[in-house]
Amino acid sequence: RKFLKIAGGAFVGAATTDTILRGGRYDKVSQILYEHFGKENYTESLAKVIEALKPLFPTIDQWINSQEWAEAIHEACDKNKLEPTIENLAILLTLIIAESGFRTSPRIVDLWLTPSENTLESTGLLEPKTSGPMELSNRYIMADENISYEEALEKSSTVKGGIFYGTKHVKMLLDTYAEKSDSHETILRSFFADYNAGAFASRNAGLQRAINEVSGSNLR
């Protein structure tokens, strides 16, 4: 249980995680959920939550059908057996806001493209690594479904498909971290740090940094 705690303090991307968790997107989303969400009227109240989020986050597509997105989230949580708690819904909504602003095809290829890669990407010759409203790795979907890249891209680039696979990935990560820590904050910090990089990426980076500091080396 100490591994995630170590990573939380040493991970180089902790500043981004702090922005999401402390007074950032996650807290704002959680507050709106507490004000508007009720399980007895699941999709209707979730649609109201999404509507209430629009003025708070200008990056959200202001023309989306909130009911459609609420139904997709409801269905994805049900099929992936993710309990629709305030905390879990806040995670899903925060990710959707951060990754796409409720758009189905943001298509991020990589944050660190070379000039030649930028040229290829702009002409459509470089395949995007992630897709869908939750910017999930296309390779993850390919491996999970044993399908081609084109099929994975088609499945993820819809509201229902993108939310389904994104929620499935979220459930897997949360279950993995719950086995290692009983601290909700630690799980959240590790989750947001690792969502794009993969499970325990932050822990591994933190441990490597600690080893480098102790040994005076620069291992990677």
C-alpha positions, -999 to 999 in steps of 0.1 A, spaced: 0 0 0 30 23 3 38 22 -35 10 46 -45 18 70 -16 54 72 -28 43 78 -63 20 106 -53 48 125 -38 74 120 -64 55 119 -97 67 146 -121 32 153 -133 18 158 -99 11 195 -106 -14 186 -133 -31 162 -110 -33 188 -82 -50 212 -107 -76 186 -114 -82 176 -78 -78 207 -56 -101 235 -65 -100 224 -102 -122 204 -125 -129 175 -102 -141 196 -73 -163 217 -95 -178 187 -111 -184 170 -78 -202 201 -64 -226 202 -94 -233 165 -90 -241 169 -53 -265 197 -63 -283 181 -92 -278 143 -94 -302 117 -80 -302 80 -87 -340 78 -88 -340 99 -120 -306 88 -132 -304 100 -168 -326 130 -163 -307 144 -134 -273 135 -150 -284 155 -181 -291 184 -158 -256 180 -144 -241 182 -178 -262 213 -187 -250 229 -154 -214 222 -163 -215 240 -197 -212 276 -183 -185 265 -159 -163 250 -186 -162 270 -219 -142 242 -235 -174 220 -234 -192 218 -267 -222 240 -258 -244 224 -285 -243 188 -273 -274 168 -265 -270 164 -228 -296 136 -226 -277 116 -252 -245 118 -232 -263 111 -199 -278 79 -214 -244 68 -227 -228 72 -193 -256 54 -176 -254 25 -201 -216 24 -198 -216 23 -160 -242 -5 -161 -224 -27 -186 -191 -22 -170 -205 -26 -134 -191 7 -123 -212 20 -94 -228 53 -103 -216 71 -72 -209 108 -70 -172 101 -69 -172 78 -100 -194 100 -120 -172 130 -112 -142 110 -125 -160 102 -158 -172 137 -163 -139 153 -154 -121 131 -179 -146 139 -207 -143 176 -200 -105 175 -199 -99 151 -228 -125 163 -254 -150 188 -240 -178 164 -249 -166 158 -285 -164 124 -301 -133 129 -322 -107 152 -307 -80 130 -323 -48 138 -304 -18 121 -320 10 130 -296 21 159 -275 57 157 -287 56 153 -325 87 160 -346 83 185 -376 80 156 -400 54 139 -378 34 171 -376 34 172 -414 22 135 -416 -5 141 -390 -18 172 -408 -21 153 -440 -38 123 -424 -9 99 -430 -1 95 -393 -27 74 -374 -39 90 -341 -29 71 -310 -61 80 -291 -96 87 -301 -131 93 -288 -146 116 -261 -123 101 -234 -92 100 -256 -87 63 -250 -57 45 -266 -68 28 -299 -44 0 -291 -63 -7 -259 -95 -12 -278 -78 -33 -305 -64 -56 -279 -96 -58 -258 -118 -66 -288 -91 -83 -311 -100 -60 -339 -82 -38 -365 -72 -2 -360 -99 10 -383 -126 -9 -364 -113 4 -330 -114 39 -343 -149 35 -356 -161 21 -323 -145 47 -301 -155 78 -323 -191 77 -312 -208 89 -280 -218 55 -268 -187 36 -280 -163 61 -267 -179 64 -233 -183 26 -230 -146 18 -236 -134 48 -216 -156 37 -187 -143 1 -190 -107 15 -187 -116 37 -158 -132 7 -139 -100 -14 -145 -77 13 -132 -99 21 -101 -101 -16 -92 -64 -20 -96 -56 10 -73 -82 -1 -48 -63 -33 -42 -32 -12 -34 -46 16 -13 -76 24 9 -70 62 6 -95 78 -17 -73 108 -24 -43 86 -32 -63 65 -56 -76 97 -73 -41 112 -76 -27 81 -90 -57 75 -113 -55 110 -130 -17 108 -132 -19 74 -149 -50 76 -171 -31 82 -203 2 67 -194 -11 33 -180 -15 17 -147 12 25 -121 31 48 -145 33 75 -118 44 50 -92 72 37 -115 83 72 -124 83 82 -87 103 52 -77 128 58 -105 132 94 -94 137 83 -58 163 58 -68 181 84 -89 182 108 -60 196 82 -36 221 67 -60 231 100 -78 225 83 -111 202 92 -140 185 59 -148 154 60 -170 
